Amino acid sequence: MTPPPTGSDSPRPHDSRLVRVACVTAGFAALALGALGVVLPVLPTTPFVLLAAACFARGSTRFHDWLLANRVAGPLIREWNQYRAMPRRAKRFAYVLMALSFGSSIWWMESPWHRGMLALLGLVLLLFLWRVPVREIDTPDTADTTVSSNSR
């Protein structure tokens, strides 16, 4: 496991106590929504965990380090901080899960209004995910990691 960043790359909590408390509160709210996203198909987990990390970075060094040391969330946050991209395989998996969850939800809804709202929400999330750059994973044939803006 990689230790949390130190030195000039390490995030610094805000000077204002009120802002720090607000950031920690928002961080725990985002983390709770991310945890709900594990079991609810409509809530995405990853953006909420990344938001929690950003809030904790400005609110509390202790909670930020705790989140980075987490065996599930830590690697996700460190990878995003390092590459600002997601692996192609993970992106494809996300597309499939979104199609299954939104497709089944739309299928079971009786109201055309609810179907339309779910379809619109699914489209917005699809466009958001499409905009995230793809990171090619190192293979024995390649020496360096590349990031592609083509995310299809």
Summary of the structure (lengths in Angstrom):
residues: 152
radius of gyration: 17.8
end to end distance: 30.9
largest distance: 55.6
contacts: 404
relative contact order: 0.11
helix: 67%
strand: 5%
